[in-house]
Amino acid sequence: MIHGRINSRIRAFALSMVALQTLMTFEAAAVEAPRGESEIGNFLLSNGMEVVVIPDHRAPTVTQMVFYKAGNADEPPGKSGIAHFLEHLMFKGTSKHPAGEFDAKVAEIGGEENAFTSSDYTAYYQTVTPDALGTMMEFEADRMRHLVLTDAVIVPERDVILQERRLRVEDNPEGLLEEETQATLYQNHPYRIPVIGWMHEMEQLNRRDAVAFYDRYYAPNNAILVVAGDVDAGTVWWLADKTYGAIPRGPDLPQRVRPQEPVQNTKRTVVLTDPRVTVPSFEKSWVAPCYRITEPGEAEALDLLAEILGGGTRSRINQELVVKQGIASWGGAYFQGRSLDPSSFTIYGSPRGEATIEAVEDALDAEVRKIIETGVTDVELEKGKNRLVRSMIFARDSQTGMASIYGKALATGSTVYDLEAWPLRVRAVTAAQVQAVARRYLNPDRSVAGYLLPRESATSGDKSR
């Protein structure tokens, strides 16, 4: 299964690579594509479950993805990891379908399934042939409210997630640094808590914790169903109403209000030295607004700033540090704007050859300063817009990718209309706006620098800047 935060650097780099391969003709074709059968559907079932239908008739497959608006930032204090733990437990049996039957049915028809947990949502999905969609909905709807959780199920699965943490975090220096950096970046917000949970709290999770989280959040009126593929909205509505629509509405939940960040006014440093590290690396992060709560155009400007600064091979960081100076083996920037609460903006790099990590850090800071002081060119801005808009167009080649994009956006406060209007809002961003968000949010005196160092270089990151 896929759990927690996927490596953001890899994701950002891959997105940029896809965008770079796109041609203008695809953008024109997307704009001129006929509506009707291909039009995205969006409706509510009578029990409050939101449904999105993304027709794509190029291949006889379909993906259903169910998002619950509950992630690790919604966990009770002291119960870190319960959202991810419940994700594991959802693959156990119900009173109607014993453990393993759902998995066997997906495998029997040659389908795929998976799940993932984040700070703001938990999602489950299957990719199958269209004729099996009703069966998948029946299974998924059944485990929404009829999961059987006993101590015989809980204890062994708790051992599984503890081992997962050992492999993904304890035995992974980069995972440890990311966890510690996140905990330092956020001083008050629960985004500081790792999705997988803190080990000492995970060890205490029990059946009562799992049932309480399940009963509170797993209900149709706290869920979003996204169906992408060889289907139409009418068929999906009929199947969804028959399966998910039969589940009673759950209690209305209060607005998702989490503890918010105070004004940050310090520059902080996190240094991890480890004998397993062979190549040092550096990253610097800032708290930044998200699409849900920001002034008009700011989130789009931050996306463009990340693209221009470090989004791919033509970005400033790659061209200056990797190609021209030759001091970095890789480097880039990314903005994580699809969150319920303020997220983060990050730059990163790793030294090459005889170059030092200090040289990489200085060069990264210099690129940020250039944009703050002199802005970006109109040519850079236009190319950045093209890459971002085309990346969304190319995302249509993946059913799971499109379902994920829409589900994540809706689970964090956006709407289908917001996503459809996003390319136009990106196109409307000015060079002055990009410079303004860099100046406003990338203040070096309110940042967190993270150093991953070999044991013998323990003093390299101890710089007072």
C-alpha positions as CSV (number, residue, x, y, z in Angstrom):
1,M,0.0,0.0,0.0
2,I,1.0,3.6,-0.4
3,H,0.9,5.5,2.8
4,G,1.7,9.0,4.0
5,R,3.7,11.7,2.2
6,I,5.2,10.6,-1.1
7,N,8.7,12.1,-1.5
8,S,7.8,15.6,-2.5
9,R,11.0,16.2,-4.4
10,I,10.4,13.2,-6.7
11,R,6.8,14.2,-7.3
12,A,7.6,17.8,-8.1
13,F,10.4,16.7,-10.5
14,A,8.2,14.2,-12.2
15,L,5.4,16.7,-12.7
16,S,7.8,19.1,-14.3
17,M,9.2,16.4,-16.6
18,V,5.7,15.6,-17.8
19,A,5.0,19.2,-18.4
20,L,8.1,19.7,-20.4
21,Q,7.1,17.0,-22.8
22,T,3.7,18.6,-23.6
23,L,3.1,20.4,-26.9
24,M,1.0,23.4,-27.6
25,T,-1.3,21.3,-29.8
26,F,-2.5,19.3,-26.8
27,E,-3.6,22.5,-25.0
28,A,-5.5,23.7,-28.0
29,A,-7.2,20.3,-28.4
30,A,-8.2,20.2,-24.8
31,V,-9.8,23.7,-25.1
32,E,-11.7,22.7,-28.2
33,A,-12.8,19.2,-26.9
34,P,-16.5,18.7,-27.2
35,R,-18.5,18.6,-23.9
36,G,-21.5,16.3,-23.5
37,E,-20.3,12.8,-22.9
38,S,-16.9,14.0,-21.7
39,E,-18.3,16.6,-19.4
40,I,-17.4,16.2,-15.7
41,G,-20.4,15.4,-13.5
42,N,-20.8,16.5,-9.9
43,F,-23.8,15.7,-7.6
44,L,-24.8,14.8,-4.1
45,L,-26.5,11.6,-2.9
46,S,-29.5,12.0,-0.6
47,N,-27.3,11.1,2.4
48,G,-24.8,13.8,1.7
49,M,-22.1,11.9,-0.1
50,E,-20.5,14.0,-2.9
51,V,-19.9,12.3,-6.3
52,V,-17.6,13.4,-9.1
53,V,-17.7,11.6,-12.5
54,I,-14.8,12.1,-15.0
55,P,-15.7,10.3,-18.2
56,D,-12.8,9.0,-20.3
57,H,-13.8,6.5,-23.0
58,R,-10.4,5.8,-24.5
59,A,-9.9,2.5,-22.7
60,P,-12.5,0.1,-21.1
61,T,-11.3,0.6,-17.6
62,V,-12.7,2.7,-14.6
63,T,-11.3,3.9,-11.3
64,Q,-13.4,4.6,-8.2
65,M,-11.7,6.5,-5.4
66,V,-13.4,7.2,-2.1
67,F,-11.9,10.1,0.0
68,Y,-12.8,10.6,3.6
69,K,-12.2,14.1,5.0
70,A,-10.1,12.8,7.8
71,G,-6.3,12.6,8.0
72,N,-3.7,12.7,10.7
73,A,-4.2,16.4,11.4
74,D,-7.7,15.4,12.6
75,E,-6.5,12.9,15.2
76,P,-7.1,13.4,18.9
77,P,-4.0,14.6,20.8
78,G,-1.8,11.6,21.8
79,K,-3.3,9.3,19.2
80,S,-0.9,10.1,16.3
81,G,-1.1,7.5,13.5
82,I,-4.7,6.4,14.1
83,A,-5.8,7.6,10.7
84,H,-3.1,5.6,9.0
85,F,-3.8,2.6,11.3
86,L,-7.4,2.7,10.3
87,E,-6.5,2.7,6.7
88,H,-4.7,-0.7,7.3
89,L,-7.7,-2.0,9.2
90,M,-10.1,-1.1,6.4
91,F,-8.7,-4.1,4.5
92,K,-9.9,-6.5,7.2
93,G,-13.3,-8.0,6.9
94,T,-16.9,-6.9,7.5
95,S,-19.8,-8.9,8.8
96,K,-20.8,-9.6,5.1
97,H,-17.4,-10.0,3.5
98,P,-14.7,-11.8,5.5
99,A,-11.1,-10.6,5.5
100,G,-9.5,-11.2,2.1
101,E,-12.6,-11.5,0.0
102,F,-12.5,-7.9,-1.3
103,D,-8.8,-8.3,-2.3
104,A,-9.5,-11.6,-3.9
105,K,-12.4,-10.2,-6.0
106,V,-10.2,-7.4,-7.3
107,A,-7.4,-9.8,-8.2
108,E,-9.8,-12.2,-9.8
109,I,-10.9,-9.7,-12.4
110,G,-7.3,-8.4,-12.9
111,G,-7.9,-5.1,-11.2
112,E,-5.7,-3.0,-9.0
113,E,-6.4,-1.5,-5.6
114,N,-4.6,0.7,-3.1
115,A,-5.0,3.3,-0.4
116,F,-3.2,6.3,1.1
117,T,-3.3,8.6,4.1
118,S,-2.3,12.2,4.3
119,S,-2.7,15.0,6.8
120,D,-6.1,16.0,5.5
121,Y,-7.7,12.9,4.0
122,T,-7.6,9.1,3.6
123,A,-8.5,7.5,0.3
124,Y,-9.2,4.0,-1.1
125,Y,-9.4,3.1,-4.7
126,Q,-9.8,0.3,-7.3
127,T,-9.2,0.2,-11.0
128,V,-11.3,-2.4,-12.8
129,T,-13.4,-3.0,-16.0
130,P,-16.6,-1.0,-16.2
131,D,-18.8,-4.1,-15.7
132,A,-17.2,-4.6,-12.2
133,L,-17.8,-1.1,-11.0
134,G,-21.0,-1.9,-9.2
135,T,-19.4,-4.8,-7.4
136,M,-16.5,-2.5,-6.3
137,M,-19.0,0.0,-5.0
138,E,-20.9,-2.6,-3.1
139,F,-17.7,-3.8,-1.3
140,E,-16.5,-0.2,-0.6
141,A,-19.9,0.9,0.7
142,D,-20.1,-2.2,2.9
143,R,-16.8,-1.4,4.7
144,M,-17.7,2.2,5.1
145,R,-19.9,1.3,8.1
146,H,-19.7,-2.4,8.7
147,L,-16.0,-3.1,9.5
148,V,-15.5,-5.7,12.2
149,L,-12.7,-4.7,14.5
150,T,-11.6,-7.1,17.3
151,D,-8.5,-7.3,19.4
152,A,-7.5,-10.3,17.3
153,V,-7.4,-8.0,14.2
154,I,-6.0,-4.9,16.0
155,V,-2.9,-6.3,17.7
156,P,-1.2,-8.0,14.7
157,E,-1.9,-5.0,12.4
158,R,-0.5,-2.7,15.0
159,D,2.7,-4.7,14.8
160,V,2.6,-4.2,11.0
161,I,2.5,-0.4,11.1
162,L,5.2,-0.3,13.8
163,Q,7.4,-2.3,11.4
164,E,6.4,0.1,8.6
165,R,7.6,3.0,10.6
166,R,10.9,1.3,11.4
167,L,11.5,0.7,7.6
168,R,10.3,4.1,6.3
169,V,11.6,6.4,9.1
170,E,13.8,4.8,11.7
171,D,16.0,3.1,9.1
172,N,15.9,5.9,6.6
173,P,18.0,9.0,7.4
174,E,16.1,11.1,4.8
175,G,12.8,10.1,6.3
176,L,14.1,11.0,9.8
177,L,15.2,14.5,8.6
178,E,12.0,15.2,6.8
179,E,10.0,14.2,10.0
180,E,12.2,16.5,12.2
181,T,12.1,19.4,9.7
182,Q,8.3,19.2,9.5
183,A,8.1,19.2,13.3
184,T,10.3,22.3,13.4
185,L,8.6,24.1,10.6
186,Y,5.2,23.9,12.3
187,Q,5.3,25.2,15.8
188,N,1.6,24.7,16.7
189,H,-0.4,23.2,13.8
190,P,-0.8,19.4,13.7
191,Y,0.9,19.2,10.3
192,R,4.0,19.0,12.5
193,I,3.0,15.4,13.5
194,P,4.0,12.7,11.0
195,V,1.2,10.9,9.2
196,I,2.5,7.5,10.2
197,G,2.6,8.7,13.9
198,W,5.2,8.9,16.6
199,M,6.5,5.5,17.6
200,H,5.7,5.8,21.4
201,E,2.0,6.8,20.6
202,M,1.6,4.2,17.9
203,E,2.6,1.5,20.4
204,Q,-0.4,2.4,22.5
205,L,-3.1,2.5,19.8
206,N,-5.9,0.1,20.5
207,R,-9.3,-1.1,19.4
208,R,-11.1,1.7,21.2
209,D,-9.1,4.3,19.4
210,A,-9.7,2.8,16.0
211,V,-13.5,2.4,16.5
212,A,-13.8,6.0,17.8
213,F,-12.0,7.4,14.8
214,Y,-14.0,5.1,12.4
215,D,-17.4,6.0,13.9
216,R,-16.6,9.7,13.9
217,Y,-15.3,10.2,10.4
218,Y,-16.4,7.2,8.2
219,A,-19.8,8.2,7.0
220,P,-21.2,9.1,3.5
221,N,-21.7,12.8,4.4
222,N,-18.0,13.0,5.2
223,A,-16.9,11.2,2.0
224,I,-16.3,12.0,-1.6
225,L,-16.6,9.5,-4.4
226,V,-14.6,10.1,-7.6
227,V,-15.2,7.9,-10.6
228,A,-12.9,8.3,-13.6
229,G,-12.9,6.2,-16.8
230,D,-15.2,4.5,-19.3
231,V,-18.5,5.5,-17.6
232,D,-21.2,8.2,-17.8
233,A,-22.7,10.2,-15.0
234,G,-26.1,8.6,-15.3
235,T,-24.7,5.1,-14.7
236,V,-22.5,6.2,-11.9
237,W,-25.5,8.0,-10.2
238,W,-27.6,4.8,-10.4
239,L,-24.9,2.5,-9.1
240,A,-23.8,5.0,-6.3
241,D,-27.3,5.6,-5.2
242,K,-27.9,1.8,-5.0
243,T,-24.8,1.1,-2.9
244,Y,-23.5,4.2,-1.1
245,G,-26.9,5.8,-1.1
246,A,-28.3,3.0,1.1
247,I,-26.0,4.0,4.0
248,P,-27.6,6.3,6.5
249,R,-26.2,9.7,6.9
250,G,-23.8,10.1,9.8
251,P,-23.8,12.9,12.4
252,D,-23.0,16.3,11.1
253,L,-19.4,17.1,12.0
254,P,-18.3,20.5,13.1
255,Q,-16.1,22.6,10.8
256,R,-12.5,21.3,10.6
257,V,-10.8,23.9,12.7
258,R,-7.3,23.0,13.8
259,P,-4.8,24.9,16.0
260,Q,-3.1,27.5,13.7
261,E,0.4,28.8,13.5
262,P,1.5,31.8,15.4
263,V,3.6,34.5,13.7
264,Q,6.9,33.0,13.0
265,N,9.9,35.2,13.5
266,T,12.9,32.9,13.8
267,K,15.4,31.2,11.5
268,R,15.7,27.6,12.6
269,T,18.2,24.8,11.7
270,V,17.8,21.0,11.8
271,V,21.0,18.9,11.4
272,L,21.0,15.1,11.1
273,T,24.3,13.3,10.9
274,D,24.3,9.6,10.1
275,P,27.0,7.1,9.1
276,R,24.6,5.7,6.4
277,V,24.6,9.1,4.6
278,T,27.1,9.1,1.7
279,V,26.0,12.3,-0.1
280,P,24.9,15.3,1.9
281,S,21.8,17.3,1.0
282,F,20.1,20.5,2.0
283,E,16.6,21.9,2.0
284,K,15.0,25.1,3.2
285,S,11.3,25.5,3.9
286,W,8.8,28.2,4.7
287,V,5.2,28.1,5.8
288,A,3.1,29.3,2.9
289,P,-0.7,29.7,2.2
290,C,-2.7,27.1,0.5
291,Y,-5.4,27.3,-2.3
292,R,-8.2,27.3,0.2
293,I,-7.1,30.3,2.3
294,T,-5.2,32.8,0.4
295,E,-5.7,36.1,-1.4
296,P,-6.8,35.8,-5.1
297,G,-4.0,34.7,-7.3
298,E,-1.4,34.1,-4.5
299,A,-1.5,30.3,-4.6
300,E,-1.2,30.2,-8.4
301,A,1.7,32.7,-8.2
302,L,3.4,30.4,-5.6
303,D,2.9,27.5,-8.0
304,L,4.5,29.5,-10.8
305,L,7.3,30.7,-8.5
306,A,8.2,27.0,-7.7
307,E,8.1,26.1,-11.4
308,I,10.3,29.0,-12.5
309,L,12.7,28.7,-9.5
310,G,13.1,24.9,-9.4
311,G,10.5,23.0,-11.4
312,G,12.6,21.2,-14.0
313,T,15.6,21.2,-16.3
314,R,14.9,24.7,-17.5
315,S,14.4,26.2,-14.0
316,R,16.8,28.7,-12.5
317,I,18.1,26.4,-9.9
318,N,18.9,23.6,-12.3
319,Q,20.4,25.9,-14.9
320,E,22.5,27.8,-12.4
321,L,23.6,25.2,-9.9
322,V,23.7,22.1,-12.0
323,V,24.5,23.2,-15.5
324,K,26.4,26.5,-15.2
325,Q,28.3,26.3,-11.8
326,G,28.3,22.5,-11.7
327,I,28.2,22.6,-7.9
328,A,25.0,20.5,-7.5
329,S,24.1,17.1,-8.7
330,W,20.4,18.0,-8.4
331,G,18.2,20.8,-7.0
332,G,14.8,22.3,-7.2
333,A,11.8,23.8,-5.5
334,Y,8.2,22.8,-4.8
335,F,5.0,24.3,-3.4
336,Q,2.4,22.1,-1.7
337,G,-0.7,24.2,-2.0
338,R,-3.4,21.5,-1.9
339,S,-4.0,21.3,1.8
340,L,-6.7,22.4,4.2
341,D,-4.5,24.8,6.1
342,P,-1.3,26.7,5.3
343,S,1.3,24.4,3.8
344,S,4.9,24.9,2.7
345,F,7.3,26.0,0.1
346,T,10.7,24.3,-0.2
347,I,14.0,24.6,-2.1
348,Y,16.6,21.9,-2.0
349,G,19.9,20.6,-3.5
350,S,22.8,18.3,-3.1
351,P,26.5,19.1,-3.7
352,R,28.4,17.5,-6.5
353,G,32.1,16.6,-6.7
354,E,34.3,18.8,-4.5
355,A,31.5,21.3,-3.9
356,T,30.4,21.9,-0.3
357,I,26.9,21.9,1.1
358,E,27.5,25.5,2.1
359,A,28.1,26.4,-1.5
360,V,24.9,24.8,-2.5
361,E,23.0,26.6,0.2
362,D,24.5,29.9,-0.7
363,A,23.6,29.4,-4.4
364,L,20.1,28.4,-3.6
365,D,19.6,31.5,-1.4
366,A,21.1,33.6,-4.2
367,E,18.5,32.4,-6.7
368,V,15.7,33.2,-4.2
369,R,17.1,36.7,-3.6
370,K,17.3,37.4,-7.3
371,I,13.6,36.9,-7.7
372,I,12.8,38.9,-4.6
373,E,15.0,41.8,-5.8
374,T,14.5,41.8,-9.6
375,G,11.5,39.5,-10.2
376,V,11.0,37.1,-13.2
377,T,11.0,37.8,-16.9
378,D,8.0,37.7,-19.1
379,V,9.5,34.9,-21.1
380,E,10.1,32.8,-17.9
381,L,6.6,33.5,-16.7
382,E,5.0,32.5,-20.0
383,K,7.0,29.2,-20.2
384,G,6.2,28.5,-16.6
385,K,2.4,29.0,-17.2
386,N,2.6,26.7,-20.3
387,R,4.3,23.9,-18.3
388,L,1.8,24.1,-15.4
389,V,-1.3,24.2,-17.6
390,R,-0.1,21.4,-19.8
391,S,0.8,19.2,-16.8
392,M,-2.9,19.2,-15.9
393,I,-3.8,18.3,-19.5
394,F,-1.4,15.4,-19.5
395,A,-2.7,14.2,-16.2
396,R,-5.9,13.2,-18.1
397,D,-3.9,10.2,-19.4
398,S,-4.2,8.6,-16.0
399,Q,-7.5,7.8,-14.5
400,T,-6.1,7.4,-11.0
401,G,-4.2,10.6,-11.5
402,M,-7.3,12.6,-12.4
403,A,-9.4,10.9,-9.6
404,S,-6.6,11.8,-7.2
405,I,-6.4,15.4,-8.3
406,Y,-10.1,16.0,-8.0
407,G,-10.5,14.1,-4.7
408,K,-7.6,15.8,-3.0
409,A,-8.9,19.2,-4.1
410,L,-12.4,18.6,-2.9
411,A,-11.3,17.1,0.4
412,T,-9.3,20.3,1.1
413,G,-12.0,22.8,0.4
414,S,-11.9,23.4,-3.4
415,T,-14.7,22.7,-5.9
416,V,-14.9,21.1,-9.3
417,Y,-15.4,24.6,-10.7
418,D,-12.2,25.8,-9.0
419,L,-10.2,23.0,-10.8
420,E,-11.8,23.8,-14.1
421,A,-11.1,27.5,-13.7
422,W,-7.5,26.9,-12.5
423,P,-5.8,27.2,-15.9
424,L,-7.4,30.6,-16.5
425,R,-6.3,31.8,-13.1
426,V,-2.7,30.6,-13.8
427,R,-2.8,32.4,-17.1
428,A,-3.9,35.6,-15.3
429,V,-0.9,35.7,-12.9
430,T,1.5,38.6,-13.5
431,A,5.3,38.8,-13.0
432,A,4.7,41.3,-10.3
433,Q,2.6,38.8,-8.4
434,V,5.3,36.2,-8.6
435,Q,7.8,38.6,-7.2
436,A,5.4,39.7,-4.5
437,V,4.8,36.2,-3.1
438,A,8.5,35.5,-3.1
439,R,9.1,38.7,-1.2
440,R,6.2,38.1,1.2
441,Y,6.7,34.4,2.0
442,L,10.4,33.5,1.4
443,N,11.9,35.5,4.1
444,P,15.2,33.8,5.2
445,D,14.6,35.0,8.8
446,R,11.4,32.9,9.0
447,S,12.7,29.6,7.5
448,V,13.8,26.2,8.5
449,A,17.0,24.8,7.0
450,G,17.6,21.0,7.1
451,Y,21.0,19.4,6.7
452,L,21.5,15.7,6.0
453,L,25.2,15.0,6.6
454,P,27.6,12.1,6.8
455,R,28.9,11.5,10.4
456,E,32.3,12.9,9.6
457,S,30.8,16.2,8.5
458,A,28.8,16.8,11.7
459,T,30.0,20.4,11.9
460,S,29.2,21.4,8.3
461,G,25.6,22.4,9.0
462,D,26.3,24.4,12.2
463,K,26.3,27.7,10.5
464,S,24.9,30.9,11.9
465,R,23.2,32.7,9.0
